[in-house]
Amino acid sequence: MTILVDKEIIALCDRPQWEMTTTWSHRHLGIDKDDHVEKEMINITQRQRIDYHIPELVGKNRYVKDMPTERVTREFRELTQEEAHPYKAMIFPFVAEQVREIPTETKEDFHGRMRIIQDKLAVEFVAGDCPPGVFNDWIAQIGGERHMRHPGGKVISYGTSSMGYDVRVQNRFFVFTNALCRTIDPKNFDPKNYVEVIAESVLIPPNGFVLAVSMEYFQMPDDVAATVLGKSTYARCGINCLATPLEPGWEGYITLEFSNSTPSPVLMYAHEGAAQVIFHKGNQRPKVTYGDRGGKYQGQHGITLPTA
């Protein structure tokens, strides 16, 4: 059994994760000719190469280039987890580098991002998938934030490392409490044992325990296993991430377990690095994978509580 390095991890995750729509138009030259539109599924490394060669970037998902004979417009849409699932990327969404800092968002980037969100909500509203009240609240919020920008700054690192991948946590946490003095029974777990917190950060109480869930969805190959470990940044603050195995053939969002071994509360941030995953490639496919036997945590979404 060998440990996968960064280029091997990227190879297993280098699957289509974007839909690229390219439009060739002559109408700005007064030529009455139908636009030519092509759609293509591209992977993460292709997107990086395309971004590098974009002459003019509007927002983060669209660019326009005028040529003597035509106007080329290229738009990008990140696939949903359901759309990307058939391509079997080991990690989705995938970051092919180690991110340590978020650059300050320009006003143009922010406005482009808001237009994309607004267009998406409008489509959902027309399709009947978004309640009118929610739609109006979002539009009002976008209008009020037109001149706000992402402040940027340092983050707890995430993405591909030399020999692993650092996952992020979502903004939903289950903070365990003994306020009702209930016994924790793994065969009959009582939801009153925890308090749900939805926030951009959570305070883990002294000697406390928290469940969280990864932002990334994993589809483990049949000959690859993984171990989830803690990050050194949180470990130096007294936070232990309980080791969790990812078996060959398993897929789902990772339920992460954190304990605070200090006498002080510790802050944990959502949407930033929280745990690292080390991948081990076996010499062959096991006779029965986790998917073959239909394990009880197969395909889990959100924070999954213990089941016997």
ABEGO torsion letter per residue (X at the ends): XBBBBAAAAAAAABBBABBBBBBBBAAAAGBBBBBBBBBBBBBAAAAAAAAAABABBBEAABBBBBBAABBBBBBBBBBBAAAAAAAGBABOBBBABBBABBBBBBAAAAAAAAAAAAAAAAAAAAAGABBAAAAAAAAAAAAAAAABBBAEEBBBBBEBBAAEBBBBBBABBBBBBAAAGBBBBAABBBAAABBBBBBABBBBBBGBBBBBBBABBBBBBAABBBBBBBBAAAAAAGBBBBBBBBBBGBBEBBBBBBBBABABBBBBBBGBBABBBBBBBBABBBABBAAAAGBAABGBBEBBBBBX
